[in-house]
Amino acid sequence: MSVSYLEAIREAQAHLLREAERVFIYGQDVGGKFGGAFKATKGRAAELPGRVLTTPISEYGLVGTAMGAA
């Protein structure tokens, strides 16, 4: 059986999001309808509202969010 790299990433995301309520995904356009540049998060925002978040284009904002979440 072979699994594509993208399918493996999506399965890992789904597993972590199901298992740990504190896990979330954030980044540029990841919560949009296309699911980011590589479509790895496509449909996740609809499945898990509030846990897949699109951020503005701001490196400081991304780093601040990561530090606060940690």
PyMOL commands that set and color helices and strands:
alter all, ss='L'
color gray80, all
select helices_A, chain A and resi 5-19+44-47+59-69
alter helices_A, ss='H'
color red, helices_A
select strands_A, chain A and resi 25-27+52-54
alter strands_A, ss='S'
color yellow, strands_A
deselect
rebuild
show_as cartoon
